[in-house]
Amino acid sequence: MPTENFDVLIIGAGLSGVDAAWHLQKNSPKRTYVILENRERIGGTWDLFRYPGIRSDSDMLTMGYSFRPWTHPSAISPGDAIRDYITATATDAGIDKHIRFRHKVVSAAWDSATARWNVEAVRRDDSGREEPVQITANFLFSCAGYYRYADGYTPEFKGRESFKGQIIHPQHWPQALDYTGKRIVVIGSGATAVTLVPNLAKTAHVTMLQRSPTYYVSRPEKDAMANFLRRYLPAQWAYMIPRWRNIVLQRFFYSRAKAKPQQIKQLLIKGVSDLLPQGYDVATHFTPKYNPWDQRLCLVPDADMFNAIKDGRAEVVTDTIETFTANGIKLASGKELAADIIVTATGLQLEVMGGAAISVDGRKIDFGKTFTYKGLMYSGVPNLASIFGYTNASWTLRADLICEYVCRLLNTREAKGVEIATPRLAEPAMKAEPWLDFSSGYIQRSVTMLPKQGEKAPWRQNQNYFIDIKEMRKAPIEDAALEFSKAKALGAKPTLARAAE
Ligand SMILES: Cc1cc2nc3c(=O)[nH]c(=O)nc-3n(C[C@H](O)[C@H](O)[C@H](O)COP(=O)(O)OP(=O)(O)OC[C@H]3O[C@@H](n4cnc5c(N)ncnc54)[C@H](O)[C@@H]3O)c2cc1C
C-alpha cells in the first residue's frame, strides 16, 4: 500500500480543522498539510446536528474566526448559517482542496527514529466499501472535536422497550419526522433541550422534563450594535468592536459569578422570573442547586422558551423518571406524562482524539494519565496538539490562539533545525487537577479519560482568554517544559525538506 507524507495531518474539517488549515497557510506556508475528515461535508457539529431550531448557544461575534467577520444579521445563529460560514472560509482560502472526505483516522503511531506519525485511516467509497489508507506526518493536529459522532449519551431508562411511540436522540434527528399536533416530552434541560422546546412547541405540545434546573439567560438573537455598525464601517471593524465588547463583558460576568455566586444567582433567577407568568413556580423549576458557571450557562434567545411557557405551548416538569410506559413516562412523584414522542436531550459522549488510538514508540497513550501543556499538547507526547475551546466563552476564541501557537511552534522548530517538540513534566509529583472544573454530567462521566492539569503554568488549562493571549500568543515558544530534539535515526530527513517531495 503506498504511503503519502505530509508535514502536518489535521484530523477533522469542522470549525477547528478549517481554522488550523487557514493559520498554517498564512503563518507557516511552506508546510504541506492534509485534512482527514470522516464525514462527507465540512462543518463538523454544524453539519451533524439537524434538530429543529439548531443554533449557536454563544454569539457568533465571538464564535466567528478572528480573521473573518461574521456578517449574518443574527448573532445567535442558525446552525446552517454557521456551516455555510465554515464552508465559505474553506473554499475562499482553497482549504477544501486539502480535505479528504470519508477518511476516518483510526490510529496514529509516533516513531522517534524518523520523527513521524504513522497514521492509519479507513476510506469509504460511495457504496460504503472501506479500504485502509496510510499517511505519515511530522505533526498531528487533532481538530476532531470532543464527542462521539456515532452516538449521543442516553442513560438506561427502565421500561424503554415498552414505549409505543418514537424515541429520538437529537444527535440523530429524523429529517422526515412530522411532529405537528403530537405530544412531545423532551428529557433534559441543557442547551439542546432549551433550543428544541420552543421550536417544537410551534406546532406540538411540549413538556420539558428535567431532573434538576439549569441557569438560563435571555439575550436578543440579533446584535443591534453589530448590525448598525455594519452599515457604516468596513466589515472587519464592525465585527471587532462588538466582538471585543462581548469578550470583555462575558469575562466580567463570569468573574463576578465566581467571586459573588449568590449575587449573580439572584440576578439570573430574577431575570428568568420576570419573563415567566406571575406566580410561576420559579423555585422548583428554575432555581439550580449549583452555583452559576459550575455548569455552562444556557442562552434563551429573545426569551423564546419563556414565551412558549407563557402561551401554554410548553411546560416544565421537575421530577425523576421511574419508568417508561406504553404511553409515556411514569415519574417518581406518581405523575404520568403522556407522550407520542420522547426526545432524549441527555447529552454527548466525550471522546478524545476522535477515538483514534495514539501510541508513542510502541507505548499506547492513555490521555487520562497525561498532563496538558498550555491546554493543547500533552506530557510525553511529541508533535501532537489538539483543539478544545473554552467552557465559559466561545470555542473559537481559544481555537484561534491554539492555531497561532502551533504555527509559531513549527516555525521555531524550523529555525532551531530540530524536528521534535515534546512537553516534559519535570515534577512528576505535581498535584493533578481535573482538566475541566465543570460539574456537568457529560464531563463527570468521562473525567478519567481526560488529561489532567497541574497547579501552575504551563500545565494549567486556563479558562481565560486574556491569560491565554499572554501564554500562547506572546510568551516565547521555548520554555523549560518543552523539549526540542532531532529525529533519532541517523540521516532521518529534516521535516521541512519533505515539503519539496
Ligand atoms: C449542539 C451543539 C451546540 C454547540 N454550540 C456551541 C456554541 O454556541 N458556542 C460554542 O462555543 N461552542 C458550541 N458547541 C461546541 C462546538 O462543538 C464547538 O463550538 C465547535 O463546533 C467545535 O468545532 P471542532 O471543529 O473543534 O469540532 P467538531 O465540530 O466536532 O468537528 C470535528 C470534526 O472532526 C471529524 N472527526 C472526528 N473524529 C474523526 C476521525 N477519527 N477521523 C476523521 N475525522 C474525524 C468529525 O467528523 C467532525 O467533522 C456546541 C456543540 C454542540 C454539540
PDBQT file of the ligand as one rigid body, heavy atoms in Angstrom, charges set to zero:
ROOT
HETATM    1  C1  LIG A 601     -25.282  21.106  19.619  1.00  0.00    +0.000 C 
HETATM    2  C2  LIG A 601     -24.029  21.848  19.945  1.00  0.00    +0.000 A 
HETATM    3  C3  LIG A 601     -24.043  23.235  20.039  1.00  0.00    +0.000 A 
HETATM    4  C4  LIG A 601     -22.881  23.931  20.339  1.00  0.00    +0.000 A 
HETATM    5  N1  LIG A 601     -22.935  25.293  20.448  1.00  0.00    +0.000 NA
HETATM    6  C5  LIG A 601     -21.820  25.968  20.747  1.00  0.00    +0.000 A 
HETATM    7  C6  LIG A 601     -21.829  27.387  20.863  1.00  0.00    +0.000 A 
HETATM    8  O1  LIG A 601     -22.836  28.039  20.698  1.00  0.00    +0.000 OA
HETATM    9  N2  LIG A 601     -20.677  28.020  21.169  1.00  0.00    +0.000 N 
HETATM   10  C7  LIG A 601     -19.512  27.340  21.353  1.00  0.00    +0.000 A 
HETATM   11  O2  LIG A 601     -18.507  27.974  21.613  1.00  0.00    +0.000 OA
HETATM   12  N3  LIG A 601     -19.474  26.007  21.236  1.00  0.00    +0.000 NA
HETATM   13  C8  LIG A 601     -20.575  25.306  20.944  1.00  0.00    +0.000 A 
HETATM   14  N4  LIG A 601     -20.531  23.947  20.833  1.00  0.00    +0.000 N 
HETATM   15  C9  LIG A 601     -19.244  23.276  20.913  1.00  0.00    +0.000 C 
HETATM   16  C10 LIG A 601     -18.854  23.003  19.438  1.00  0.00    +0.000 C 
HETATM   17  O3  LIG A 601     -18.666  21.675  19.217  1.00  0.00    +0.000 OA
HETATM   18  C11 LIG A 601     -17.730  23.903  19.002  1.00  0.00    +0.000 C 
HETATM   19  O4  LIG A 601     -18.120  25.227  19.047  1.00  0.00    +0.000 OA
HETATM   20  C12 LIG A 601     -17.203  23.664  17.596  1.00  0.00    +0.000 C 
HETATM   21  O5  LIG A 601     -18.200  23.409  16.664  1.00  0.00    +0.000 OA
HETATM   22  C13 LIG A 601     -16.204  22.579  17.649  1.00  0.00    +0.000 C 
HETATM   23  O6  LIG A 601     -15.587  22.532  16.408  1.00  0.00    +0.000 OA
HETATM   24  P1  LIG A 601     -14.488  21.448  16.118  1.00  0.00    +0.000 P 
HETATM   25  O7  LIG A 601     -14.136  21.597  14.692  1.00  0.00    +0.000 OA
HETATM   26  O8  LIG A 601     -13.425  21.523  17.125  1.00  0.00    +0.000 OA
HETATM   27  O9  LIG A 601     -15.218  20.064  16.400  1.00  0.00    +0.000 OA
HETATM   28  P2  LIG A 601     -16.482  19.394  15.602  1.00  0.00    +0.000 P 
HETATM   29  O10 LIG A 601     -17.406  20.445  15.189  1.00  0.00    +0.000 OA
HETATM   30  O11 LIG A 601     -16.924  18.337  16.492  1.00  0.00    +0.000 OA
HETATM   31  O12 LIG A 601     -15.763  18.819  14.318  1.00  0.00    +0.000 OA
HETATM   32  C14 LIG A 601     -14.890  17.719  14.415  1.00  0.00    +0.000 C 
HETATM   33  C15 LIG A 601     -14.736  17.104  13.054  1.00  0.00    +0.000 C 
HETATM   34  O13 LIG A 601     -13.792  16.054  13.157  1.00  0.00    +0.000 OA
HETATM   35  C16 LIG A 601     -14.283  14.914  12.463  1.00  0.00    +0.000 C 
HETATM   36  N5  LIG A 601     -13.689  13.729  13.094  1.00  0.00    +0.000 N 
HETATM   37  C17 LIG A 601     -13.831  13.320  14.382  1.00  0.00    +0.000 A 
HETATM   38  N6  LIG A 601     -13.118  12.192  14.590  1.00  0.00    +0.000 NA
HETATM   39  C18 LIG A 601     -12.529  11.877  13.411  1.00  0.00    +0.000 A 
HETATM   40  C19 LIG A 601     -11.669  10.829  12.996  1.00  0.00    +0.000 A 
HETATM   41  N7  LIG A 601     -11.270   9.855  13.837  1.00  0.00    +0.000 N 
HETATM   42  N8  LIG A 601     -11.252  10.815  11.704  1.00  0.00    +0.000 NA
HETATM   43  C20 LIG A 601     -11.630  11.779  10.839  1.00  0.00    +0.000 A 
HETATM   44  N9  LIG A 601     -12.454  12.801  11.175  1.00  0.00    +0.000 NA
HETATM   45  C21 LIG A 601     -12.884  12.858  12.451  1.00  0.00    +0.000 A 
HETATM   46  C22 LIG A 601     -15.776  14.981  12.635  1.00  0.00    +0.000 C 
HETATM   47  O14 LIG A 601     -16.435  14.230  11.635  1.00  0.00    +0.000 OA
HETATM   48  C23 LIG A 601     -16.022  16.483  12.531  1.00  0.00    +0.000 C 
HETATM   49  O15 LIG A 601     -16.265  16.895  11.224  1.00  0.00    +0.000 OA
HETATM   50  C24 LIG A 601     -21.678  23.225  20.544  1.00  0.00    +0.000 A 
HETATM   51  C25 LIG A 601     -21.674  21.831  20.464  1.00  0.00    +0.000 A 
HETATM   52  C26 LIG A 601     -22.828  21.146  20.181  1.00  0.00    +0.000 A 
HETATM   53  C27 LIG A 601     -22.783  19.658  20.114  1.00  0.00    +0.000 C 
ENDROOT
TORSDOF 0
